[in-house]
Structure formats: structure tokens, C-alpha cells
């Protein structure tokens, strides 16, 4: 799976990204409150990439959506945003996106 590429943000912007698992869920399945959100560098070097995670995520288990704020980042770095969830059926799903900071 190739991660979607988001529009660039500046280091001063704070944005909310929605990890959407709704299409991956089967009838009667939901995401649980067991999830992991990570930020790593996709292109470039930033030893503190994970510091872009800003606050706690908002989880809607029934609709399969997780909203997370991201702030900061270094200019000219592309970051990989990743969210792994566990479903009520025990499946592990992952959604990713590439966020350029300019």
C-alpha cells in the first residue's frame, strides 16, 4: 500500500489528520481503543519526528475514525504519519500518510 501524500504544511501550522479505517471494517466490526500513532521521517532526517504528535487522539470506535493533531516539524522534511489499530475481531489495520513540511 502506498501512503497518500498530503498537502504541505509549515512548521508553525497545527493540523488535524483523520485516519479512516471505515472502508476496511466488515459488518459488525469496530476499532477498539487499542491504537498506536507514530511519526517517522520518510525523506530527510529529524531525530525528534515523534514530537510532531500534538495531544491525545480523538477516537470514534463505531465509525472507524481516529483524529490526531500534528504540529511542528522541520522544513524540507517529509514525514510518515502512521496509525495502527486493533479491531473488535482482533485484526490489526494500519493507515499511513506522507506529510511534507515546507
N, C-alpha and C positions, 0 to 999 in steps of 0.2 A: 504494500500500500504506500503510495506516495503522499506525504503530508500536503495539505493545502497551503498555499502561500498567501499570507495576509498582506494588507497594505502596510507600508512602513509607518512607524511611529517615531517621535523624537524622544530623547532621554527624559525630557520633562513631562511627557504625557503619561497619564494613567488610563489604561483601557481595560474593559471587561471583555473576556473571551468566553464564548459558550462552547463547551464540549458537549456535543449532541450524540447520544447513544440511542435515540428513539428508533431509528431505522434498523438497528442491529438486534433489538429486543423482539422476542417471539411473544405470541399471545399469552397473557398472564404473567409474563416475566417483568421484573423491575430491577433497577440498580439498587444496591444496598448502600449503606453509609460507609462502606469499606472502599476507599479510593486513595490513590496516590497521584499527586501533581508534581511534576518535575520540570525544570528548565535547564537545558544544556546548550552549549554553543553548537551551531550547525556549520557556520563558516566564521572563522576568526577565533580569538582567544579572550576569554573572560573567566578568571578564576572564581568569581563570585556570581555566576549566572543565576544561581538559585535564589539570590536576593531579590530578583525581579518579582517573585511571588509576593503579592501585597494583601495581607489579611487572610481570613478564612474563606473558603469557597461556600457558595450557596448551592445546596443540593436539592433537586426535585426528583425524588426516587421514582415516582409514578410516571413522570413524563420522560425520564432518562436524560435530564439536562443537569450539567454542572457548570455554574458560572464562577469564574475566578478573575480577580483583578491582577493586572501586571503593571509594574511601574519601573522606571529607570532603564538600565541597560547602557551599553557603550555604543557610540556612533560607529557605523561601518561594520557592525557585527550582526549576523543572522542567528537568531535563537530558535531552538526547537522546544516548543511547548508540548508537553505530554501529559495525558491523564489516563490512568488505568483504573478500572472499576471491577468489582465483583458483582455478579447478578444473583438474583434470588434462586436461580438454578445452578449456581456455582461456577458459571462461566466467567472467564476473565476477558474483558474487552479493553482495547486501547484506542484512543483518538489522539492525533498529533497535528500540529500546525507549525509553520515556519513564520517567525515574526522578525522582519528586518528593522533594525534601529538605525535611523539616519540623522 
